[in-house]
Amino acid sequence: MNESSERKFEIETKLEKELGNLNLLKERVSKSNQLTKGITNILSSFEHRLARLEETILPVYNETGNLQRQQENVERTLVALEHVISFYSVSQEVEPIIRMGPGPSQNGIPSLEPFLKAMDRLQSAQEYFEKNNPQSVELENVTTLFTSGGDALNREFKDILVRHSKSVPPITLLDLVAADEDTSGEDAPPSLSPFPDNVIQELVHIADWLIAHNRDDYMNTYAKHRAGVLMKSLTNLREQQKTHSGGSTHGLNTAGSPMLRQKFQNRHETPNRRASRRLQHVLEKKANKMFLKASQTLEQSTGLTFGPRRASSHFEQREDVVDDVEMENYLVCVMALQRLMQSERVLMAGIIPLSHQPHVFETIVSEAIDSIVQEGENIAVRAKRCINRQEYGAVLVIFPILKHLLTLRPEFEKILEGCEYNVRSKFNSLLNTLHSTGAKALEDLIESIRADPSAQLPKDGTVHELTSNVLVFLEQLLDYADTIAGVLEKEPAYMAALHHAGLANRTERARALLGIYVKKVVSQLNTTLLSKSDLYGDVAVRSVFRLNNNHYVLKALQRSGLSELVQLTEVDCQQLYHDMIQQHKKDYTQSWSRVLNYISTVDDIPPSVLQSGKLRDRDRNTIKEKFAGFNKEMEEMARVQRGYSIPDVELRESLKRDNKEYILPKYNAFYEKYAGLQFTKNPEKYVKYTGVQVSAMIDRFFDVAA
């Protein structure tokens, strides 16, 4: 009962509270409605007043806007009128500036910028009159001044170009060439900067204006003048080379690089001495190494025409022989041209539009390239004349030139990129000419060995001059293995032999191609020498001749390293020569046959007679004949073979040793058997030589002074 009462009380309490809240809410809703009604009345009144204001102000606003637009139109009209009127006075205002020209004024102040601004005003006036009043006198005046100003800019461009374009001094070009190979860092090389920066900027500024106004005549002026400067730089370099080389190499010493000493000996300024050192570094590296070994070997051997330098020969003085100094000078000119062309490429940037640069560049460099190509072709022509006279040493210059031009080809192709094909192909045409000349020299050498006309053989059986000269020539090819490989790889026979060897490494393939050529040359040389040696009537000198030549070839191949190249495709090359040398030694022993006939171990006298010591007259005569015959033949052999020559000490001593081992045992047996017998009353007449004396006689073989 109590719980129900409590529950009821709680409910009644909540109800009273909610009723109170409801009454409060109704009261506030009523107040809100009153406020809303009041605001609505206010807004309605404001809207009414705003509408009345708009009806009053809007006409005033529109009238003010109209007046403002009219004022702006008047102002624009005045500006346009002033602008138009200014066109009629342009010619009078700018005429003094145009007549003065774009060059520096009398007080030295640059007038290019004012001039260009005056030209822009003339252009604007010209465009206005052409559009609005093409029949006016003002158009004629403006056009005349504008044309005159354009011509003045062209003249100013040419004047600046001529005033600042100077040929590059030879010493600067030589420094640049030397700097290409100078790795010492001793001195910073000079740079080719034809114009100062401010001059370049001025030329670029003028060029921009001219090209923007379709005045491109300046490009022809630029191309022709820069072409002349480029050619003058090369011409001065050539004259410098001729002056300081004396026009001849007679009497010069390659080892000391006389060209370099003479070329710089009269200069005393520090920069030039630095240039001299750099030039000496590069040219000694590029050229003197190429010919020093060849010239020294030639001068110390036979002195024939295999090699362009001979100290006391008329060979140097012939105009069709290209010596090492001329070769050096030519390569310097080619490298100098490359640097000059690079400089011209850089200089054109900004001055000549990109689309016109290839054509302009062609005009600049064509004459210089033609002169270099022509000079190279002349060298090739002169080399071919030497080939026709079988003077293959004079052709050695072809390979260093070809080698260095191949090295420079990527640079030339990069520089000439974008030029016409006939310009780009000139350098490759020269390479092809030198390539074919080198190929002809290599193949004609083999043919000349095959058809060698010389019938006179050395009487002493020494090394034939053909052998020494051919080996000297071959040794010089080592420095140009890659270059010669490029020549030989176009021959199917060489490539077939190379394919058979199965070499994959590019360096080994190049060396192998040269090795194949060397093998071909020495094989033909051996065939020719064998044929020539048949002219000897004496088997001894014939064998000595063959022995000398084969031994010389083997040692020369080993000494120079050519044998390693040959072995890449012919593994048993050296063994073949060793076998031939042994065979020639064996053939040589036949020369002892006449001596051996007298000391033969065949018993002509019965042993019983020898033991008893009772010789018959027939036996005594037999012994006398044996000793007398041996003495005669031995003395004759000693006399004849003393005149034979074996230049190699080791080979000479080995052949003497072989002779002793072949003869002395037989002679000692003969001597012991018969020397003690009483076969004559004058034994000293017959028993003239002991074994020791025979050995001493053999020691005097192959020695004219003995």
Beta strands, then each sheet from edge to edge (+ up, - down):
end
